[in-house]
Amino acid sequence: MTTIELVKGDITRQSVDAIVNAANSSLLGGGGVDGAIHRRGGPEILAECRKLRASHYGKGLATGQAVATTAGRLDARWVIHTVGPVFSGSEDRSDLLASCYRESLRVADELGARTVAFPAVSAGIYGWPMEDAARIAIGTVRGTETAVAEVRFVLFDEQAYDAFAAQAG
């Protein structure tokens, strides 16, 4: 059974097998968590992302999918990049958000990762309401069969932490 842990802090400072990056479809870096991971992880991550774009992901990574690269200078072996959906008030995209967690865990299993740190995917600049993002994240991780022993949700601030704590029960 997978243990769920909540931490308030900086995902780039976690010591785990894999850190999940809330990436954009270009895989070439961006703002928020994505920018922080690329800055702290160093140029090795971007170099592998460029190789992915030059081969299998010429058009970028699709929303809800996940792919792994080196973790560069982070205290992890891998970064698992996943592209969350932009929140829409008129279209239910929760299946795509759930897919980010399922696909990241699938990639973690393929890599042999036993500890994985997740951010609150789509809950930043992509505008997903934090309480709903937490409900989908916790529910999906609990409902996904995986060999990952520990999932650590690394929440940036008190509001995010409280929303995830309410869902973790």
C-alpha positions, 0 to 999 in steps of 0.5 A: 500500500502506498503511504501518502505524506504531505509536506509544506515546502519546496519540491526542488529540495526533496530527497526522493527517487522521482520528482514530478514536474508540472510541465508545459507541453513544450517540455522546455521549461516555464514558470512556477514549479517547472521553472524552479525544477529546471533552474535547480536541476540544471542544464541536464534536464533541459538537454534531455527534454530537447532530445525528447522533443527531437524524437518521440515528442516533436509536437510536445507532450500531450495533456495528461501524459507523463515522461521521465528525464534525469533529475540533473542536480536535484536530490532525485534520480528522475524528473517525471514531467506531466502536463496538467490541464488548464482549468475550465469552468465550462468543460470538465477536464478532471479526467485529464488531471487524474491522468497526470497522477496515474501516468506519473505513477505508471512511469515511476513504476517503469523506472523502479521509483519507490518514492515520488514527490508531486506538486499540486498539478494544475493548481497554480497558473493553470487555475485549478481550484485548490480544493478540487485539485487536492480531491482529484490528486489524493483520490487518484493516487489512492485509487491507482495500483502502483509499486511506489511505496511513498507519495509525497505531496509537496505544497508550496503554501498553507492554503494548498497544504490545508486543502490537501490535508482535508482530503487526506483525512 
